[in-house]
Amino acid sequence: MEKYQIENAIETLVRHLKGAREIDHQIFFKYMEHVCNRNSQHYILGDLQLVADVLKKYDIPEFVDVISLFDYKAFQILSVYMKELQ
């Protein structure tokens, strides 16, 4: 997946996570489930170093914790990458 695609997915996720309405949170969890599904064409966890770079760029390291709800192995690797980027 290209960097801009990962950036777009993460921007969309963050916007819905920070949304005040219940529908925003429902959209967030549904979309998060979709982008963390290995069978999805929008799977963002294929290049974890790139994901870490995007999270660092947007200064949202706490998003790694959210990923742990969907893919614990990716969470562990991302945690290491995020520490390396600090």
C-alpha positions in Angstrom: 0.0 0.0 0.0 1.2 3.5 -0.8 2.1 6.0 1.9 -0.7 8.4 0.8 -3.2 5.6 1.2 -2.1 4.8 4.7 -2.1 8.5 5.6 -5.7 8.8 4.2 -6.9 5.8 6.1 -5.3 7.0 9.4 -6.7 10.5 8.9 -10.1 9.1 8.4 -9.9 6.9 11.4 -8.6 9.7 13.7 -11.4 12.0 12.5 -14.0 9.5 13.4 -12.3 8.5 16.6 -12.3 12.2 17.8 -15.9 12.7 16.5 -18.4 13.5 19.2 -21.4 11.6 17.8 -22.1 7.9 18.3 -22.2 7.3 14.6 -18.6 8.5 14.4 -17.5 5.9 16.8 -19.4 3.2 15.0 -17.8 4.2 11.7 -14.4 4.2 13.4 -14.7 0.7 14.7 -16.2 -0.7 11.5 -13.5 1.0 9.3 -10.8 -0.1 11.7 -11.9 -3.6 11.4 -11.8 -3.3 7.7 -8.3 -1.8 7.4 -6.9 -4.4 9.8 -8.4 -7.3 7.9 -5.6 -9.1 5.9 -8.2 -10.0 3.2 -9.1 -6.4 2.6 -7.7 -4.4 -0.3 -7.4 -1.5 2.2 -5.3 -3.5 4.6 -2.8 -1.0 6.2 -0.7 -3.3 8.4 1.3 -4.8 5.6 4.1 -2.3 6.0 4.4 -1.6 9.7 7.4 0.6 9.4 5.4 2.9 7.0 2.5 2.9 9.5 4.9 3.8 12.3 6.3 6.7 10.2 2.8 8.0 9.5 1.8 7.8 13.1 4.9 9.7 14.1 4.3 12.3 11.3 0.8 13.0 12.7 2.0 12.7 16.3 -0.5 10.0 17.3 1.6 7.3 18.9 -1.4 6.3 21.1 -3.1 4.9 17.9 -0.8 1.9 18.3 -2.9 0.9 21.3 -6.0 1.0 19.2 -4.4 -1.3 16.7 -3.8 -3.8 19.5 -7.5 -4.4 19.7 -7.4 -5.8 16.1 -4.0 -7.2 15.6 -1.8 -7.9 18.7 1.3 -9.0 16.7 1.2 -5.8 14.6 0.8 -3.9 17.9 4.0 -5.4 19.3 6.0 -4.7 16.2 4.6 -1.1 15.9 5.5 -0.5 19.6 9.1 -1.3 18.9 9.2 0.8 15.7 7.6 3.8 17.5 10.2 3.6 20.3 12.9 3.6 17.7 11.5 6.7 16.1 11.5 8.7 19.3 
